[in-house]
């Protein structure tokens, strides 16, 4: 499969932008390779994900932000993570979201097959 560099770039920017919107002080980006898979994980130290939202977080227009809430200084449409999911699936990959197990915040990971 030939990857769309532009689509992958948009997905990575969307992941980092999302983390920056929710972070209090820190955003962490990690890239790991295991066998024929590459995993990009973007985490933040923000409020984390609502358990009710996690099953729907990659759907279009999914958002739990109320006006004036942390990170809600600009209008949000709930499209960024939906785009990441679409790009992942179009490239034979997957995307996952979870709250951090060690402290506040969330981590969203994009996993793709590495052809080389």
DSSP file (Angstrom, degrees, kcal/mol; ACC not computed):
  #  RESIDUE AA STRUCTURE BP1 BP2  ACC     N-H-->O    O-->H-N    N-H-->O    O-->H-N    TCO  KAPPA ALPHA  PHI   PSI    X-CA   Y-CA   Z-CA
    1    1 A X              0   0    0      0, 0.0     2,-0.5     0, 0.0   114,-0.1   0.000 360.0 360.0 360.0 134.8    0.0    0.0    0.0
    2    2 A X        -     0   0    0      1,-0.0     2,-0.2     2,-0.0     0, 0.0  -0.819 360.0-133.2 -93.0 125.8    1.3    3.5   -0.9
    3    3 A X        -     0   0    0     -2,-0.5     2,-0.9     1,-0.1     3,-0.1  -0.499   9.4-125.5 -79.9 145.6    0.8    5.9    1.9
    4    4 A X     >  -     0   0    0     -2,-0.2     4,-2.5     1,-0.2     5,-0.2  -0.826  19.5-163.9 -88.6 106.6   -0.7    9.4    1.3
    5    5 A X  H  > S+     0   0    0     -2,-0.9     4,-2.5     1,-0.2    -1,-0.2   0.892  88.2  52.2 -60.1 -41.0    1.9   11.7    2.9
    6    6 A X  H  > S+     0   0    0      2,-0.2     4,-2.2     1,-0.2    -1,-0.2   0.912 110.9  46.8 -63.5 -42.6   -0.5   14.6    2.9
    7    7 A X  H  > S+     0   0    0      2,-0.2     4,-2.2     1,-0.2    -2,-0.2   0.915 113.2  48.6 -66.7 -42.5   -3.2   12.6    4.7
    8    8 A X  H  X S+     0   0    0     -4,-2.5     4,-2.4     2,-0.2    -2,-0.2   0.897 110.3  52.0 -63.8 -40.0   -0.7   11.2    7.3
    9    9 A X  H  X S+     0   0    0     -4,-2.5     4,-2.5    -5,-0.2    -2,-0.2   0.925 109.5  49.3 -61.2 -45.2    0.7   14.7    7.9
   10   10 A X  H  X S+     0   0    0     -4,-2.2     4,-2.3     1,-0.2    -2,-0.2   0.895 110.9  50.8 -61.6 -40.1   -2.9   16.0    8.5
   11   11 A X  H  X S+     0   0    0     -4,-2.2     4,-2.1     2,-0.2    -1,-0.2   0.914 111.2  47.2 -64.9 -43.2   -3.5   13.2   11.0
   12   12 A X  H  X S+     0   0    0     -4,-2.4     4,-2.4     2,-0.2     5,-0.2   0.922 112.7  49.0 -65.2 -44.1   -0.3   13.8   12.9
   13   13 A X  H  X S+     0   0    0     -4,-2.5     4,-2.9     1,-0.2     5,-0.2   0.904 110.2  52.2 -61.3 -40.9   -1.1   17.6   13.1
   14   14 A X  H  X S+     0   0    0     -4,-2.3     4,-2.3    -5,-0.2    -1,-0.2   0.894 109.6  49.2 -63.6 -40.0   -4.6   16.8   14.3
   15   15 A X  H  X S+     0   0    0     -4,-2.1     4,-2.1     2,-0.2    -2,-0.2   0.934 115.2  42.6 -64.4 -46.5   -3.3   14.5   17.0
   16   16 A X  H  X S+     0   0    0     -4,-2.4     4,-2.6     2,-0.2    -2,-0.2   0.913 114.1  51.4 -67.4 -42.3   -0.8   17.1   18.3
   17   17 A X  H  X S+     0   0    0     -4,-2.9     4,-2.0    -5,-0.2    -1,-0.2   0.909 109.6  50.6 -60.5 -42.9   -3.3   20.0   17.9
   18   18 A X  H  X S+     0   0    0     -4,-2.3     4,-1.2    -5,-0.2    -1,-0.2   0.931 111.5  47.4 -60.8 -46.5   -5.8   18.0   20.0
   19   19 A X  H  X S+     0   0    0     -4,-2.1     4,-1.9     1,-0.2     3,-0.4   0.900 110.7  51.8 -63.0 -40.8   -3.3   17.3   22.7
   20   20 A X  H  < S+     0   0    0     -4,-2.6    -1,-0.2     1,-0.2    -2,-0.2   0.857 105.7  56.1 -65.3 -34.2   -2.2   21.0   22.8
   21   21 A X  H  < S+     0   0    0     -4,-2.0    -1,-0.2     1,-0.2    -2,-0.2   0.832 118.1  33.1 -64.0 -31.9   -5.8   22.0   23.2
   22   22 A X  H  < S+     0   0    0     -4,-1.2    25,-0.4    -3,-0.4    -2,-0.2   0.620  94.0 107.8-102.3 -15.0   -6.2   19.9   26.3
   23   23 A X     <  -     0   0    0     -4,-1.9     4,-0.1    23,-0.2    23,-0.1  -0.298  45.9-166.1 -68.8 146.5   -2.8   20.1   27.9
   24   24 A X  S    S-     0   0    0      2,-0.3    -1,-0.1    22,-0.0    22,-0.1   0.851  85.4 -24.1 -90.3 -51.4   -2.1   22.0   31.0
   25   25 A X  S    S+     0   0    0      1,-0.3     2,-0.4    21,-0.0    -2,-0.1   0.553 122.3  49.6-132.7 -22.1    1.7   22.0   30.8
   26   26 A X        -     0   0    0     -7,-0.1    19,-1.2     2,-0.0     2,-0.4  -0.971  39.8-177.4-140.3 139.0    2.9   19.1   28.7
   27   27 A X  E     -A   44   0A   0     -2,-0.4     2,-0.5    17,-0.2    17,-0.2  -0.999  18.1-162.5-125.9 131.9    2.4   17.3   25.4
   28   28 A X  E     -A   43   0A   0     15,-2.5    15,-2.9    -2,-0.4     2,-0.5  -0.965   4.6-167.9-120.4 129.7    4.4   14.1   24.8
   29   29 A X  E     +A   42   0A   0     -2,-0.5     2,-0.4    13,-0.2    13,-0.2  -0.968  10.4 179.4-116.8 126.4    4.9   12.6   21.3
   30   30 A X  E     -A   41   0A   0     11,-2.8    11,-2.8    -2,-0.5     2,-0.5  -0.974  13.0-165.5-127.7 142.0    6.4    9.1   21.0
   31   31 A X  E     +A   40   0A   0     -2,-0.4     2,-0.4     9,-0.2     9,-0.2  -0.994  15.8 173.3-125.9 125.1    7.1    7.0   18.0
   32   32 A X  E     -A   39   0A   0      7,-2.5     7,-3.2    -2,-0.5     2,-0.4  -0.957  18.0-152.2-130.4 148.6    7.9    3.3   18.5
   33   33 A X  E     +A   38   0A   0     -2,-0.4     2,-0.4     5,-0.2     5,-0.2  -0.982  12.0 178.5-121.9 133.6    8.4    0.5   16.0
   34   34 A X  E >   -A   37   0A   0      3,-2.7     3,-1.7    -2,-0.4     2,-0.3  -0.927  63.4 -56.2-134.0 108.2    7.6   -3.1   16.8
   35   35 A X  T 3  S-     0   0    0     -2,-0.4     0, 0.0     1,-0.3     0, 0.0  -0.432 123.6 -10.9  60.7-119.4    8.2   -5.5   14.0
   36   36 A X  T 3  S+     0   0    0     -2,-0.3    78,-3.2    -3,-0.1     2,-0.4   0.121 121.5  85.6-100.7  21.0    6.1   -4.4   11.0
   37   37 A X  E <   -AB  34 113A   0     -3,-1.7    -3,-2.7    76,-0.3     2,-0.4  -0.962  56.2-159.3-126.3 142.6    4.1   -1.7   12.9
   38   38 A X  E     -AB  33 112A   0     74,-3.1    74,-2.7    -2,-0.4     2,-0.5  -0.957  10.7-161.5-115.4 135.5    4.8    1.9   13.8
   39   39 A X  E     -AB  32 111A   0     -7,-3.2    -7,-2.5    -2,-0.4     2,-0.6  -0.976   6.3-167.4-124.0 122.8    3.0    3.5   16.7
   40   40 A X  E     -AB  31 110A   0     70,-3.0    70,-3.0    -2,-0.5     2,-0.5  -0.947  12.5-172.4-106.1 118.9    2.7    7.3   17.1
   41   41 A X  E     -AB  30 109A   0    -11,-2.8   -11,-2.8    -2,-0.6     2,-0.5  -0.953   7.4-170.6-117.4 130.3    1.4    8.1   20.6
   42   42 A X  E     +AB  29 108A   0     66,-2.7    66,-2.5    -2,-0.5     2,-0.3  -0.979  13.6 176.7-122.4 119.8    0.4   11.7   21.6
   43   43 A X  E     -AB  28 107A   0    -15,-2.9   -15,-2.5    -2,-0.5     2,-0.3  -0.818   9.7-169.6-122.2 161.0   -0.3   12.4   25.2
   44   44 A X  E     -A   27   0A   0     62,-2.1    62,-0.2    -2,-0.3   -17,-0.2  -0.882  29.9-127.1-139.5 171.3   -1.2   15.4   27.3
   45   45 A X        +     0   0    0    -19,-1.2    60,-0.3    -2,-0.3    59,-0.1  -0.070  69.8 118.0-110.4  30.5   -1.5   16.3   31.0
   46   46 A X  S    S-     0   0    0     58,-0.1    59,-0.6   -20,-0.1   -23,-0.2   0.182  86.6 -65.1 -80.6-158.1   -5.0   17.7   30.7
   47   47 A X  S    S-     0   0    0    -25,-0.4   -24,-0.1     1,-0.2     2,-0.1   0.588  73.1-131.2 -73.1 -10.4   -8.3   16.7   32.2
   48   48 A X        -     0   0    0    -26,-0.1     2,-0.4    56,-0.1    58,-0.2  -0.272  35.4 -50.5  86.2-178.0   -8.4   13.3   30.4
   49   49 A X        -     0   0    0     56,-0.3     2,-0.3    -3,-0.1    50,-0.1  -0.774  49.2-117.0-100.5 137.4  -11.3   11.8   28.5
   50   50 A X    >>  -     0   0    0     -2,-0.4     4,-1.6     1,-0.1     3,-1.2  -0.543  22.9-131.4 -66.2 131.4  -14.8   11.4   29.8
   51   51 A X  H 3> S+     0   0    0      1,-0.3     4,-0.6    -2,-0.3    -1,-0.1   0.825 108.3  56.4 -56.1 -30.7  -15.6    7.6   30.0
   52   52 A X  H 34 S+     0   0    0      1,-0.2    -1,-0.3     2,-0.1     4,-0.2   0.790 108.6  46.9 -69.9 -27.3  -18.9    8.4   28.2
   53   53 A X  H X> S+     0   0    0     -3,-1.2     3,-2.1     1,-0.2     4,-0.9   0.785  89.8  81.8 -85.5 -29.1  -17.0   10.0   25.3
   54   54 A X  H >< S+     0   0    0     -4,-1.6     3,-0.9     1,-0.3     4,-0.3   0.855  90.3  50.8 -50.5 -45.5  -14.3    7.3   24.8
   55   55 A X  T 3< S+     0   0    0     -4,-0.6    -1,-0.3     1,-0.2    -2,-0.1   0.720 122.0  34.4 -66.2 -16.1  -16.5    5.0   22.7
   56   56 A X  T X4 S+     0   0    0     -3,-2.1     3,-2.2    -4,-0.2    -1,-0.2   0.349  82.6 109.1-115.9   3.6  -17.5    7.9   20.4
   57   57 A X  T << S+     0   0    0     -4,-0.9    24,-0.2    -3,-0.9     5,-0.1   0.727  80.3  49.3 -62.5 -23.9  -14.3   10.0   20.3
   58   58 A X  T 3  S+     0   0    0     -4,-0.3    -1,-0.3    -3,-0.1     2,-0.2   0.331  89.4 102.9 -98.5   8.1  -13.5    9.1   16.7
   59   59 A X  S X  S-     0   0    0     -3,-2.2     3,-1.6     1,-0.1    23,-0.2  -0.616  85.8 -93.0 -85.5 150.0  -17.0    9.9   15.4
   60   60 A X  T 3  S+     0   0    0      1,-0.2    19,-0.2    -2,-0.2    18,-0.1  -0.353 108.8  13.1 -60.7 140.9  -17.6   13.2   13.6
   61   61 A X  T 3  S+     0   0    0     17,-1.5     2,-0.5    16,-0.3    -1,-0.2   0.583  85.6 150.2  68.5  14.9  -18.8   16.0   15.8
   62   62 A X    <   +     0   0    0     -3,-1.6     2,-0.3    16,-0.9    -1,-0.2  -0.674  14.9 137.8 -77.7 123.7  -17.9   14.2   19.0
   63   63 A X        -     0   0    0     -2,-0.5    -3,-0.0    -3,-0.1    -6,-0.0  -0.947  39.5-168.1-162.8 145.2  -17.1   16.7   21.7
   64   64 A X        +     0   0    0     -2,-0.3     2,-0.3     2,-0.1    -1,-0.0   0.266  52.1 122.8-116.7   8.9  -17.8   17.1   25.4
   65   65 A X        -     0   0    0      6,-0.1     2,-0.3     4,-0.1    11,-0.1  -0.564  45.9-156.6 -79.6 130.1  -16.5   20.6   25.7
   66   66 A X    >   -     0   0    0     -2,-0.3     3,-2.2     1,-0.1     6,-0.1  -0.728  39.7 -81.8 -95.9 153.3  -18.9   23.3   27.0
   67   67 A X  T 3  S+     0   0    0     -2,-0.3     6,-0.1     1,-0.3    -1,-0.1  -0.292 118.8  17.4 -54.6 133.6  -18.3   27.0   26.1
   68   68 A X  T 3  S+     0   0    0      4,-0.8    -1,-0.3     1,-0.3     3,-0.1   0.337  94.7 132.4  85.6  -7.4  -15.7   28.5   28.5
   69   69 A X  S X  S-     0   0    0     -3,-2.2     3,-2.8     1,-0.2    -1,-0.3  -0.315  75.1 -66.5 -71.8 160.2  -14.4   25.1   29.6
   70   70 A X  T 3  S+     0   0    0      1,-0.3    -1,-0.2     2,-0.1    -4,-0.1  -0.203 127.3  11.3 -47.0 127.8  -10.6   24.4   29.7
   71   71 A X  T 3  S+     0   0    0     -3,-0.1     3,-0.4     1,-0.1    -1,-0.3   0.515  97.6 111.4  80.8   4.1   -9.4   24.5   26.1
   72   72 A X    <   +     0   0    0     -3,-2.8    -4,-0.8     1,-0.2    -3,-0.1  -0.115  31.2 115.9-104.0  37.0  -12.6   25.9   24.8
   73   73 A X  S    S+     0   0    0     -6,-0.1     2,-0.3    -5,-0.1    -1,-0.2   0.643  79.6  36.7 -79.8 -13.1  -11.3   29.4   23.8
   74   74 A X  S    S-     0   0    0     -3,-0.4     2,-0.2     0, 0.0     0, 0.0  -0.902 102.4 -84.0-131.6 163.9  -12.0   28.7   20.2
   75   75 A X        -     0   0    0     -2,-0.3     2,-0.4    -8,-0.0    -2,-0.1  -0.441  41.4-160.2 -72.1 137.3  -14.8   26.9   18.4
   76   76 A X        -     0   0    0     -2,-0.2   -13,-0.0   -11,-0.1    -1,-0.0  -0.945  15.7-173.4-120.7 140.0  -14.4   23.2   18.1
   77   77 A X        -     0   0    0     -2,-0.4   -16,-0.3   -15,-0.0    -1,-0.1   0.500  40.1-121.3-110.7  -7.5  -16.2   21.0   15.6
   78   78 A X  S    S+     0   0    0    -17,-0.2   -17,-1.5   -18,-0.1   -16,-0.9   0.853  80.0 113.6  70.8  33.4  -15.2   17.5   16.7
   79   79 A X     >  +     0   0    0    -19,-0.2     4,-2.4   -18,-0.2     5,-0.2   0.672  49.9  77.7-108.2 -22.6  -13.7   16.6   13.3
   80   80 A X  H  > S+     0   0    0      1,-0.2     4,-1.9     2,-0.2   -66,-0.1   0.921 100.2  38.9 -58.3 -51.0   -9.9   16.3   14.1
   81   81 A X  H  > S+     0   0    0      1,-0.2     4,-2.1     2,-0.2    -1,-0.2   0.795 112.7  57.5 -73.9 -26.6  -10.0   12.8   15.7
   82   82 A X  H  > S+     0   0    0    -23,-0.2     4,-2.3     2,-0.2    -1,-0.2   0.901 106.9  50.1 -64.7 -40.4  -12.6   11.6   13.2
   83   83 A X  H  X S+     0   0    0     -4,-2.4     4,-2.5     2,-0.2     5,-0.2   0.917 108.4  52.2 -61.9 -44.5  -10.1   12.6   10.4
   84   84 A X  H  X S+     0   0    0     -4,-1.9     4,-2.6     1,-0.2    -2,-0.2   0.919 110.0  49.1 -58.7 -44.2   -7.3   10.7   12.3
   85   85 A X  H  X S+     0   0    0     -4,-2.1     4,-2.5     2,-0.2    -1,-0.2   0.918 110.7  49.4 -62.3 -44.3   -9.5    7.6   12.4
   86   86 A X  H  X S+     0   0    0     -4,-2.3     4,-2.2     1,-0.2    -2,-0.2   0.903 112.3  47.8 -62.5 -41.9  -10.4    7.8    8.7
   87   87 A X  H  X S+     0   0    0     -4,-2.5     4,-1.3     2,-0.2     6,-0.2   0.919 111.1  51.7 -65.3 -43.4   -6.7    8.2    7.7
   88   88 A X  H ><>S+     0   0    0     -4,-2.6     5,-3.6    -5,-0.2     3,-0.6   0.948 113.1  43.9 -58.3 -49.9   -5.8    5.2   10.0
   89   89 A X  H ><5S+     0   0    0     -4,-2.5     3,-1.5     1,-0.2    -1,-0.2   0.866 109.5  56.3 -66.0 -36.1   -8.4    3.0    8.4
   90   90 A X  H 3<5S+     0   0    0     -4,-2.2    -1,-0.2     1,-0.3    -2,-0.2   0.760 111.1  45.5 -66.0 -23.7   -7.5    4.1    4.9
   91   91 A X  T <<5S-     0   0    0     -4,-1.3    22,-0.5    -3,-0.6    -1,-0.3   0.181 122.6-103.8-104.2  15.5   -3.9    3.1    5.5
   92   92 A X  T < 5S+     0   0    0     -3,-1.5    -3,-0.2     1,-0.2    -2,-0.1   0.730  86.4 110.3  72.8  22.0   -4.8   -0.3    7.1
   93   93 A X      < -     0   0    0     -5,-3.6     2,-0.3    -6,-0.2    19,-0.2  -0.280  55.7-131.2-112.1-162.5   -4.1    1.0   10.6
   94   94 A X  E     -C  111   0A   0     17,-2.2    17,-3.1    -2,-0.1     2,-0.4  -0.970   3.6-145.5-150.2 163.2   -6.0    1.8   13.7
   95   95 A X  E     -C  110   0A   0     -2,-0.3     2,-0.3    15,-0.2    15,-0.2  -0.994  15.6-172.1-134.3 140.6   -6.3    4.5   16.3
   96   96 A X  E     -C  109   0A   0     13,-2.3    13,-2.4    -2,-0.4     2,-0.4  -0.927   6.9-158.7-132.2 155.8   -7.0    4.2   20.0
   97   97 A X  E     +C  108   0A   0     -2,-0.3     2,-0.3    11,-0.2    11,-0.2  -0.997  20.1 153.2-136.1 140.3   -7.7    6.6   22.9
   98   98 A X  E     -C  107   0A   0      9,-2.0     9,-2.9    -2,-0.4     2,-0.2  -0.986  43.3-100.6-157.4 158.6   -7.3    6.1   26.6
   99   99 A X  E     -C  106   0A   0     -2,-0.3     7,-0.3     7,-0.2     5,-0.1  -0.573  52.5 -95.1 -77.6 149.3   -6.8    8.1   29.8
  100  100 A X        -     0   0    0      5,-2.5     3,-0.3    -2,-0.2    -1,-0.1  -0.378  24.8-150.4 -63.2 142.1   -3.2    8.0   31.2
  101  101 A X  S    S+     0   0    0      1,-0.2     2,-0.5     3,-0.1    -1,-0.1   0.699  89.4  51.5 -86.8 -21.1   -2.7    5.4   33.8
  102  102 A X  S    S-     0   0    0      2,-0.1    -1,-0.2     1,-0.1     2,-0.2  -0.724 122.5 -32.9-118.8  80.2    0.0    7.4   35.6
  103  103 A X  S    S-     0   0    0     -2,-0.5    -3,-0.1    -3,-0.3    -1,-0.1  -0.483  94.4 -29.4 105.4-176.0   -1.4   10.8   36.3
  104  104 A X  S    S+     0   0    0     -2,-0.2   -57,-0.2   -59,-0.1   -58,-0.1  -0.211  88.8  47.1 -75.0 164.9   -3.8   13.2   34.5
  105  105 A X        -     0   0    0    -59,-0.6    -5,-2.5   -60,-0.3   -56,-0.3  -0.406  69.6 -90.2 105.4-176.9   -4.4   13.4   30.8
  106  106 A X  E     - C   0  99A   0     -7,-0.3   -62,-2.1   -62,-0.2     2,-0.4  -0.880  18.7-147.5-134.6 162.8   -5.1   11.3   27.8
  107  107 A X  E     -BC  43  98A   0     -9,-2.9    -9,-2.0    -2,-0.3     2,-0.4  -0.998   7.5-167.9-135.8 132.5   -3.1    9.5   25.1
  108  108 A X  E     -BC  42  97A   0    -66,-2.5   -66,-2.7    -2,-0.4     2,-0.4  -0.981  11.7-162.3-120.4 131.5   -4.2    8.9   21.6
  109  109 A X  E     -BC  41  96A   0    -13,-2.4   -13,-2.3    -2,-0.4     2,-0.5  -0.939  12.2-159.7-123.5 136.5   -2.2    6.4   19.4
  110  110 A X  E     -BC  40  95A   0    -70,-3.0   -70,-3.0    -2,-0.4     2,-0.5  -0.961  14.4-168.1-110.6 121.8   -2.1    5.9   15.7
  111  111 A X  E     +BC  39  94A   0    -17,-3.1   -17,-2.2    -2,-0.5     2,-0.3  -0.955  10.8 170.7-118.3 127.3   -0.8    2.5   14.6
  112  112 A X  E     -B   38   0A   0    -74,-2.7   -74,-3.1    -2,-0.5     2,-0.4  -0.911  37.0-104.0-130.9 156.4    0.2    1.8   11.0
  113  113 A X  E     -B   37   0A   0    -22,-0.5     2,-0.6    -2,-0.3   -76,-0.3  -0.654  30.5-140.7 -79.5 135.0    1.9   -1.0    9.2
  114  114 A X        -     0   0    0    -78,-3.2    -1,-0.0    -2,-0.4   -81,-0.0  -0.869   7.0-160.6 -97.3 123.6    5.5   -0.2    8.2
  115  115 A X              0   0    0     -2,-0.6    -1,-0.1     1,-0.2   -78,-0.0   0.636 360.0 360.0 -80.1 -12.9    6.3   -1.6    4.8
  116  116 A X              0   0    0    -80,-0.0    -1,-0.2     0, 0.0   -80,-0.0   0.391 360.0 360.0-123.3 360.0   10.1   -1.4    5.4
